[in-house]
Amino acid sequence: CWVQSMFNPSLKQDFADGQKFPVFLKPEKKLSVEDLKAAMRAHYDGTPFDNYISKDEDKKNIYRAISVFRTYESHVMQVRPWLPKEIGRVTYVALGMADLSVYLPYYEGLDGFIKGYSDGSYDADDTSIYWVYRKLQTLVMTDYEKYSPVVK
């Protein structure tokens, strides 16, 4: 419902009617990469259903947010067929929770990665960008309302 309302603002739906929502909808306008990034970062921001800042325990965690802390990474893909495929095909990748991450573009013609993005292990370390993001995101989650604006 949340993302449907982002892409179709004129559509009025009640959260309580969730079982009746259409599965597929055509967006009211052409979606941009930024629109899709915003959708991947969504967590019922500014509503009583926001899992990260809601004080209403009866409404908190009723609905599953898209941007959740346990996310490993998220992707937004873009194909621009009028450009050479090396620069026309892009995958934007955010490590960890999308709401507290940066979408970095990876072009199909990429020869290598920024230092730290190709490093990593299953154990937390200080060289892998993934672990830098996860450590920061863990700290933010101790007081999301206070720290998330600083990170964003």
Disulfide bonds with the S-S distance in Angstrom:
none
